[in-house]
Amino acid sequence: MKALVTGASGFLGRHVVAALVARGHEVRAMVRPAARLEEGWPASVEVFRADLRSSRDLEAAFEGVDVLLHLVVTHTGGEDVQFASAVVGTERLLEAMARSRCRRVVLAGTFAVYDRTRVRGAFDESTPVLAGKTLYEYDGYTIAKSWQERVTRRFAQEHGWELTVLRPGNLWGRGNESMSALGVKAGKVYFVIGPLMRLPLSYVENCADVFARAAEDPRAIGQTLNVVDGPGPRIWHYLGEYLRGTGQRALRVPVPYWLVYGLLRLARATLFRRSRKLPSILVPRLFELRIRGFRWENRRLRDVLGWRPLFDWRESLERTYGPRAGADASSPRPTATAG
């Protein structure tokens, strides 16, 4: 199998490339023209430089390709930049794919597309996605990723493609250890909001393994799967491991969720009552949805693909914070070659 991986130089992308190579597949890694590549990819990986802001060369990227793994994402820049990258760029890419023989797509989605007001019981694939006016109350990233998924589903339906949508939780690993959910840092103090709530974590090498498996396994066709390692550690616990792993000396201060929520409601009614557009973290209802604790499920992923994480919690911590073993600590665990 020959795979085209977009966003290949990103945090998830470079691990997906490694996972595909480890499973015996040919890989064409698409990166931006000015992207700097880290050492570590074997010589068999073909680097293809292209910019999704232009249609130039995109058709050539699909020559001989059997499956597209589309991982491009933009967290930075204004809402227009994020939309152009995730949606307009995706349209250009899929238009080029429509002129090729490739008919298989694995798309990197996100938990951000779910409407958390409609969670019933466990947070899983049955949770409805954001739609209508509700979607536009969220940040540019959420809007862009929601539309990216819609566009990809439309193309797949129109052209009869085999589509799999994978929605990872919070990606973490060496080089991406911190996350906003850990709280607010002031000097050497972390104010941890809702410290007993659980994080929907997906260790990056485990997540990359799911993408590689989904690209080759026909059971993944037509599926939408959440990618988390399990129920997830509590915020307080993960922050403790993060501080130990990075050698930081900091004080953790637990802050009740209800206290922050109350202060935000007060601020919204007084200081920000005339503000039309606020960061979602300052909007009480959106803050509630982002911070509120859920029970994270990966049951469908386990049932459909028979998947279990390559690395458990302790192993993931060691590979993130421990010394690099031999070659690179990001190199995948040996696995059987795909037939």
C-alpha positions as CSV (number, residue, x, y, z in Angstrom):
1,M,0.0,0.0,0.0
2,K,1.2,3.5,-0.8
3,A,0.0,6.3,1.5
4,L,0.0,10.0,1.1
5,V,0.2,11.8,4.5
6,T,-0.5,15.5,4.7
7,G,0.7,17.5,7.6
8,A,3.5,14.9,7.8
9,S,6.0,17.2,9.6
10,G,3.5,18.0,12.4
11,F,3.4,16.4,15.9
12,L,1.0,13.6,14.9
13,G,2.0,13.5,11.3
14,R,5.6,12.5,11.8
15,H,4.5,9.6,14.1
16,V,1.9,8.4,11.6
17,V,4.7,8.3,8.9
18,A,6.8,6.2,11.2
19,A,3.9,3.9,12.1
20,L,3.1,3.3,8.4
21,V,6.7,2.6,7.5
22,A,6.9,0.2,10.5
23,R,3.9,-1.7,9.1
24,G,5.7,-2.1,5.7
25,H,3.9,0.5,3.7
26,E,5.3,3.1,1.2
27,V,4.9,6.7,2.3
28,R,4.8,10.0,0.5
29,A,5.0,12.7,3.2
30,M,3.5,16.0,2.1
31,V,5.0,19.0,3.9
32,R,4.9,22.8,3.4
33,P,7.6,24.2,1.0
34,A,9.4,25.9,3.8
35,A,9.0,23.1,6.4
36,R,12.1,22.0,8.3
37,L,12.3,18.3,8.6
38,E,13.7,16.5,11.7
39,E,16.0,13.6,11.3
40,G,14.5,10.2,11.8
41,W,12.6,9.3,8.7
42,P,14.1,6.4,6.8
43,A,15.3,7.0,3.2
44,S,12.3,5.1,1.9
45,V,10.0,8.0,2.8
46,E,9.4,10.3,-0.2
47,V,9.1,13.9,0.8
48,F,6.6,15.9,-1.3
49,R,6.6,19.7,-0.8
50,A,3.3,21.5,-1.6
51,D,1.1,24.3,-0.3
52,L,-2.6,23.7,0.1
53,R,-3.1,27.4,-0.4
54,S,-2.5,26.7,-4.1
55,S,-3.7,23.9,-6.4
56,R,-0.2,23.7,-8.0
57,D,1.4,20.2,-7.8
58,L,-1.5,18.7,-5.8
59,E,-2.5,16.3,-8.5
60,A,1.0,15.0,-8.8
61,A,0.9,14.2,-5.1
62,F,-1.6,11.4,-5.7
63,E,0.4,9.5,-8.4
64,G,0.4,5.8,-7.4
65,V,-1.3,6.5,-4.1
66,D,-3.8,4.1,-2.6
67,V,-4.9,6.0,0.5
68,L,-4.8,9.6,1.7
69,L,-4.3,10.3,5.4
70,H,-5.3,13.9,5.8
71,L,-3.8,15.4,9.0
72,V,-3.4,19.1,8.2
73,V,-4.5,21.4,11.0
74,T,-3.9,25.0,12.0
75,H,-4.2,26.1,15.6
76,T,-2.6,29.5,15.1
77,G,-3.7,32.7,13.3
78,G,-7.1,34.3,13.0
79,E,-10.3,32.6,12.2
80,D,-9.9,33.3,8.5
81,V,-6.5,31.7,8.4
82,Q,-7.7,28.6,10.2
83,F,-10.8,28.3,7.9
84,A,-8.7,28.7,4.8
85,S,-6.2,26.1,5.9
86,A,-8.6,23.5,7.1
87,V,-11.5,23.9,4.7
88,V,-10.4,25.7,1.5
89,G,-7.1,23.8,1.5
90,T,-9.0,20.5,2.0
91,E,-11.3,21.3,-0.9
92,R,-8.2,21.9,-3.2
93,L,-6.6,18.6,-2.0
94,L,-9.8,16.6,-2.5
95,E,-10.4,18.1,-6.0
96,A,-7.0,16.9,-7.0
97,M,-7.7,13.4,-5.5
98,A,-10.9,13.2,-7.5
99,R,-8.7,13.3,-10.7
100,S,-6.6,10.4,-9.4
101,R,-7.2,6.7,-8.9
102,C,-7.0,7.0,-5.1
103,R,-10.4,6.2,-3.5
104,R,-9.5,5.8,0.2
105,V,-9.4,8.6,2.8
106,V,-8.6,8.7,6.5
107,L,-9.4,12.1,8.0
108,A,-8.0,13.4,11.3
109,G,-11.0,15.0,13.1
110,T,-11.3,16.2,16.6
111,F,-13.4,16.0,19.8
112,A,-14.1,19.7,19.3
113,V,-16.9,19.0,16.8
114,Y,-19.1,17.4,19.5
115,D,-22.0,19.2,21.1
116,R,-21.2,18.7,24.7
117,T,-24.6,20.0,25.8
118,R,-26.1,16.8,24.4
119,V,-23.9,14.2,26.1
120,R,-25.9,11.4,27.6
121,G,-23.9,9.1,29.8
122,A,-20.6,8.4,28.2
123,F,-18.9,10.7,25.8
124,D,-18.7,8.6,22.7
125,E,-19.5,8.6,18.9
126,S,-23.2,8.7,19.5
127,T,-22.9,12.3,20.9
128,P,-24.3,14.7,18.3
129,V,-22.0,17.1,16.6
130,L,-22.3,20.9,16.7
131,A,-24.7,22.4,14.1
132,G,-26.5,25.6,13.3
133,K,-26.0,28.8,15.3
134,T,-24.5,26.8,18.2
135,L,-21.4,26.0,16.1
136,Y,-20.6,29.7,15.5
137,E,-20.5,30.4,19.3
138,Y,-17.2,28.5,19.4
139,D,-13.7,29.4,18.3
140,G,-12.2,29.4,14.9
141,Y,-10.5,26.0,15.2
142,T,-13.8,24.3,16.1
143,I,-15.6,26.0,13.2
144,A,-12.9,25.1,10.7
145,K,-12.6,21.5,11.8
146,S,-16.4,21.0,11.7
147,W,-16.5,22.4,8.2
148,Q,-13.4,20.3,7.1
149,E,-15.2,17.2,8.2
150,R,-18.4,18.2,6.4
151,V,-16.5,19.0,3.2
152,T,-14.7,15.6,3.3
153,R,-17.9,13.7,3.9
154,R,-19.5,15.5,0.9
155,F,-16.6,14.7,-1.4
156,A,-16.6,11.0,-0.3
157,Q,-20.3,10.7,-0.9
158,E,-20.2,12.3,-4.3
159,H,-17.2,10.2,-5.5
160,G,-18.0,7.0,-3.8
161,W,-14.8,7.1,-1.7
162,E,-14.1,4.9,1.3
163,L,-13.9,7.3,4.2
164,T,-12.8,6.8,7.8
165,V,-13.0,9.7,10.3
166,L,-10.8,9.4,13.4
167,R,-11.4,11.9,16.2
168,P,-8.4,12.0,18.6
169,G,-8.8,13.5,22.1
170,N,-5.9,15.5,23.6
171,L,-2.7,14.5,22.0
172,W,0.4,14.4,24.2
173,G,3.9,13.0,24.1
174,R,7.5,14.1,23.9
175,G,7.6,17.7,22.6
176,N,3.9,18.3,23.4
177,E,3.6,17.6,27.1
178,S,1.6,20.6,28.3
179,M,-2.1,21.5,27.6
180,S,-4.5,24.2,28.5
181,A,-6.6,22.0,30.6
182,L,-3.9,21.8,33.2
183,G,-5.0,25.1,34.7
184,V,-3.7,28.7,34.9
185,K,-0.1,29.3,35.8
186,A,1.0,32.3,37.8
187,G,4.8,32.3,38.5
188,K,5.4,29.0,40.3
189,V,1.8,28.3,41.1
190,Y,-0.7,26.3,39.0
191,F,-4.3,27.0,39.7
192,V,-6.0,23.7,38.7
193,I,-9.7,24.1,37.8
194,G,-11.7,21.0,38.5
195,P,-8.7,18.9,39.5
196,L,-10.5,15.6,39.8
197,M,-11.9,15.8,36.2
198,R,-10.5,13.4,33.7
199,L,-8.5,14.2,30.5
200,P,-9.4,12.5,27.2
201,L,-5.8,11.7,26.4
202,S,-4.4,10.0,23.3
203,Y,-0.6,9.3,23.6
204,V,0.7,10.3,20.2
205,E,2.3,7.0,19.3
206,N,-0.9,5.1,20.2
207,C,-2.9,7.6,18.1
208,A,-0.5,7.2,15.2
209,D,-0.9,3.4,15.4
210,V,-4.7,3.8,15.1
211,F,-4.3,5.9,11.9
212,A,-1.9,3.3,10.3
213,R,-4.2,0.4,11.2
214,A,-7.3,2.3,9.9
215,A,-5.6,3.0,6.6
216,E,-5.0,-0.7,5.9
217,D,-8.0,-2.4,7.6
218,P,-11.2,-2.7,5.6
219,R,-13.2,-2.8,8.9
220,A,-12.5,0.9,9.3
221,I,-14.2,1.9,6.1
222,G,-17.3,4.0,6.8
223,Q,-16.5,4.3,10.5
224,T,-16.2,7.4,12.7
225,L,-14.0,6.5,15.7
226,N,-13.0,8.4,18.8
227,V,-9.3,7.9,19.6
228,V,-8.5,7.9,23.3
229,D,-6.3,5.5,25.3
230,G,-9.0,5.0,27.9
231,P,-11.0,6.8,30.6
232,G,-8.0,9.2,31.1
233,P,-6.1,10.4,34.2
234,R,-7.4,13.1,36.5
235,I,-6.1,16.6,35.7
236,W,-4.4,16.7,39.1
237,H,-2.5,13.5,38.5
238,Y,-1.4,14.4,35.0
239,L,-0.1,17.8,36.1
240,G,1.9,16.1,38.9
241,E,3.6,13.8,36.3
242,Y,4.2,16.8,34.0
243,L,5.9,18.8,36.7
244,R,8.1,15.8,37.8
245,G,8.9,14.9,34.2
246,T,9.9,18.5,33.3
247,G,11.8,19.1,36.5
248,Q,9.6,22.0,37.5
249,R,9.2,23.0,41.1
250,A,5.7,24.4,41.3
251,L,2.8,24.5,43.7
252,R,-0.6,23.0,42.6
253,V,-3.6,24.8,44.0
254,P,-7.0,23.1,43.5
255,V,-9.7,25.5,42.5
256,P,-13.4,24.3,42.6
257,Y,-15.0,24.4,39.2
258,W,-18.2,26.0,40.6
259,L,-16.2,29.0,42.0
260,V,-14.7,29.9,38.6
261,Y,-18.0,29.4,36.9
262,G,-19.7,31.7,39.3
263,L,-17.0,34.4,38.8
264,L,-17.3,34.1,35.0
265,R,-21.1,34.6,35.2
266,L,-20.6,37.7,37.4
267,A,-18.0,39.1,35.0
268,R,-20.3,38.4,32.0
269,A,-23.1,40.3,33.7
270,T,-20.9,43.3,34.6
271,L,-17.5,43.8,33.0
272,F,-18.2,42.0,29.7
273,R,-22.0,42.6,29.3
274,R,-21.4,44.7,26.2
275,S,-18.8,42.5,24.6
276,R,-20.1,40.7,21.6
277,K,-17.1,38.4,21.0
278,L,-15.2,36.9,23.9
279,P,-12.8,33.9,24.0
280,S,-14.8,30.8,24.7
281,I,-13.0,30.3,28.0
282,L,-14.6,33.6,29.2
283,V,-18.2,32.7,28.2
284,P,-19.8,30.9,31.1
285,R,-21.8,28.4,29.1
286,L,-18.9,27.5,26.8
287,F,-16.5,27.4,29.8
288,E,-18.9,24.9,31.4
289,L,-18.8,22.7,28.3
290,R,-15.1,22.8,27.9
291,I,-14.2,22.1,31.6
292,R,-17.1,19.9,32.6
293,G,-16.0,16.3,33.3
294,F,-17.1,13.4,31.1
295,R,-16.6,9.7,31.0
296,W,-14.5,9.1,27.9
297,E,-15.1,6.0,25.8
298,N,-13.1,4.2,23.1
299,R,-15.3,1.1,23.0
300,R,-16.2,1.4,19.3
301,L,-12.5,1.7,18.4
302,R,-11.8,-1.5,20.3
303,D,-14.7,-3.4,18.9
304,V,-14.2,-2.4,15.3
305,L,-10.4,-2.7,15.0
306,G,-9.7,-4.9,18.0
307,W,-7.3,-2.1,19.1
308,R,-5.4,-1.8,22.3
309,P,-2.9,0.9,23.1
310,L,0.7,0.1,22.1
311,F,1.9,1.8,25.2
312,D,0.1,1.9,28.6
313,W,0.1,4.9,30.9
314,R,3.5,4.2,32.6
315,E,5.2,3.4,29.3
316,S,3.8,6.5,27.7
317,L,5.2,8.6,30.6
318,E,8.6,7.0,30.3
319,R,8.8,7.6,26.5
320,T,7.7,11.2,27.0
321,Y,9.9,12.2,29.9
322,G,12.6,9.6,30.1
323,P,15.9,9.6,28.2
324,R,15.7,8.8,24.5
325,A,16.5,5.1,24.1
326,G,18.9,4.1,21.3
327,A,17.6,5.9,18.3
328,D,14.6,8.1,18.9
329,A,12.1,7.6,21.7
330,S,9.4,8.4,19.2
331,S,10.2,5.3,17.1
332,P,7.4,2.9,17.1
333,R,7.3,-0.5,18.9
334,P,8.1,-3.2,16.4
335,T,4.9,-4.6,14.8
336,A,4.0,-7.2,12.3
337,T,4.3,-6.2,8.7
338,A,1.1,-5.7,6.9
339,G,0.3,-8.4,4.4
